[in-house]
Amino acid sequence: MSGREAPVDYYRAIEEEFVRRRGAALLLSPRDWTLIGTWHEAGIPLRIVLQGIASVFDAFERRAPAGRRINSLSYCRQEVLSLFDLHRSLRGAEAGRPTPGTSAAERARIVARHLGRLLRDARLAMALASERHHDPLVAALATAASDLRRLRKEAKVGAFDPQRLDSELRRLEDAVLDAALRSLQEDEVRRAQDDADRALAAGRARMTPEAIVTTRRAFLARLLRRRFRLPRLTLFDDTP
């Protein structure tokens, strides 16, 4: 079980996120509902499933022809499982309790594979930023790509610390998002900030000042990723 979410909340959150990202109403199929149940029974945290869905749609939107849509939650299955493997491997290593059945070599392979995907996506985003002459973003993505190559080499031989890896990736993410924000025109920055404020309006009264800042930052990050087709460079998204 997930340990936090009741089954109905788990099912509803996944359905709502999938439909929201799809951008058009869709009734999940019996196969999709069964898949959600399988994830819940496997103990896959809700945030891992939601991040898997986000990663799949982010990648799809960067590459798919306009007008095409993802029509089944099954399209996200492999990404969710890969993220869950990564989550278990890193958290187990961090706590000094290797995941049962996962050797050090397998853990290194999982991490290196994930970093390789981030590197590929960073290169694609850099090529697009170069075409659009967003020089600060090109420079930030070039630095990120260089660091991702180094981290991937370290991971391949098992020479990585989960906490340090997470910290380095968050540093790269912050640098890329900052460069993306600086690549916007002033009126685009204002619109993005206004969009974030409007999205927060309904729940602002119930949120702490810290939660408002964190949620606003997360919303702006999503806008920037969509605007510049940026990959999510952090291992796991802990923001709301």
N, C-alpha and C positions, 0 to 999 in steps of 0.2 A: 504494500500500500504506500501511498505517497507520504503519509505521516503528518500532513498538514491539511490538505484539501479534502473535504467530503466528496464522495464520488460525483454528486450532482453538480457541485461547484467546479470540479475538475473538468467534467464533460462540457459544461456550459462555457467555461473560459476558453477552452480549445475551439469549440464551435464558433464562438463570437470572433475570436482572433482570425481564424481561417476565413470566415465570410468577410470580415473587415478588410483583410489584405487582398482577397480576391476582387473586391470592389463591385460585386454584384451578388444578389441573393442566390442562395443555393441550399437545397436540402441535402444534408449529409446522407450518404447511402448506408445501408445496414453494414456493409464492409467497413466503412469509415468509423461507425460507432463501435464495431468490434475492435478495430485497431486502437481506439482511445482506451477501451477497456483493457486491452493487452498492455498498453503503456502503464495504466494505473496499477494493474496487478503486478507488473514488473518493478514497481516502485520508482518509476521515472518522475523526478520532480516536475511540477507544472512549469516552472520557469525554464527548464531545459526543453520541454516540448514547445513552449512559446518561442524560445530562441531558435529552435530548429525550424519552425514555421517561418519566422522572420528571415532567417538565413536563406531558405529556399526561395522565398518570394523576392528577396533582394537580388539574388543571383538571376532569377528568371526575368525580372524587370530590366536587368542590365543587358540581357542577351536575346530575349524573345522578340519576335516581330510585334509591332503594335497591333492590339486587338486580340491577341491570343491570351487565354486564361488557363489557370490550373483548375481542373475540374474534380479532383479527388484528393482527399487528405493523404492517401497512400503515396502521393508524389513526395511527401515530406518524411516518409517512414525511415529511409536510410540515413537522412541527416539527423533525425532525432536519436536514432540508435548510436550513430557515430559520436554525437555530443555526449550521450549518456556514458558510453565507453570512456571517453576522454575525462568526463567528470569523475567517474569512479576511480580511474587510474591515478589521476592527479591528487584527488582527495585522499586516496589510500596511501599514496607515497608520502604526501604531506604529513599524514598522521603516523607514519611509520607502520602502517598496516596494509601491505600490498593486497590488491583485490584478488580474492580467491580465483585461481585459474588464469591469472594474468601475470606472466613472467616480466622481468625487467626489460627483456628484449621486446616483448609485445607492447609494453607500455611505451617504450621509446618509439616503436613503429607507429603507434596511434598518434602520439604527439607530433612526430615528424610529418605524418600524413596531413594532419590538421594545419600545421604551419606551412606546408607546401601549398595547400589550397589558399591560405591567406596570401601567400607570396604571389600566386598566379592572379588572384583578384586585385591585389595592389598594383600589379603591372598593367592590368587592363584599365584600371582607374587612372593610372598615370598617363597612359596613351591618350585617353579621352581628354584629360586635363590639358595635355600638351596641344591637342588639336584645337582646344578652345582658348589657348594662350593664358591659362591660369598658372602663371609662373610660380607663385608661392606654394601652391598646391602640388605642382610637379616636383618641386624641391623636397617638400615634406614626404611625398610618396616615394621618391627616390631613396631618401634616408630610411624610410620604413622598409622598403624592399631589401636594402642592404642589410639592415639589422635582422630581418626575417630570414635571409639566407644564412646568416651566422647562427641564429637560434636553431634553425632547422639542422644544421650540421652538428651542433652540440646535442640536439635531441636524438639524432640518429645513433650516436654512441652512448646515449644514456647520461650525458654530462649536463644535466639540467636540474635545477631546483624549482619545484612547483611555485613557490611564493615569488622567487625572483623572476621566473618566466612570466607570471601573471602581472607583476609590477612593470616589467619592461614593455609588455604589450599594451598596458594601460597608458604608459608614457607615450608610446607611438600613436595610440588612438587619440590622445589629447592633442598631440602636435599636428596630426593630420586634420582633425576637426577645427582646430584654431586656424590653420592655413586655409581651410575651406571657407570659414567665416570671413576671413580677410579677402577672399577672392570674390565675394559678393559685392555688388554695387550697394551704395548707401540705402537706396530705396528698397532693395531686396532684403537687406538686413532688417530694416524696420518692419517689412511685411512678415518676415520669419518670426521676429519677436512678437508681433501682434498676433500671429497665428498661435504661437505658444501660449500667450496670455488668454486668448479666447478658449483654448482647449482646457486650460486650468480653471476657468471661471466657475464652472458648476461645482467643483469640489474644493475650491480654495478655502471656504469658510471652515471646513472640517480638517484642514491640513495644518501641520506645524510649519513655522517659517523654514526650517531645514528641509522638510518634505517638499515645500513649494519650490525651493531653489533646486533640489535634486530632480524633481519631476520636470521642471521647466528646462533644465539642462538636457535631460534625456529626450524631451520632445524636440528641442533644437537639433540635437544630434541626429535624430531620425530624419528631420527635414533636410539636413545637410547631406546625409547619406543618400537620400532619394534624389536630391538636386544634382549631386556630383557623381552618383552611382558608386559610392564608396563602400568597400567591404567593412564589416564589423571586425576590428582587429583584436578586441579583447577575447579571452577564452570564453568567459561567461558574463552575461549581462545581468548585474545585480540591481540595476536601477528599476524603478517602477515602470 
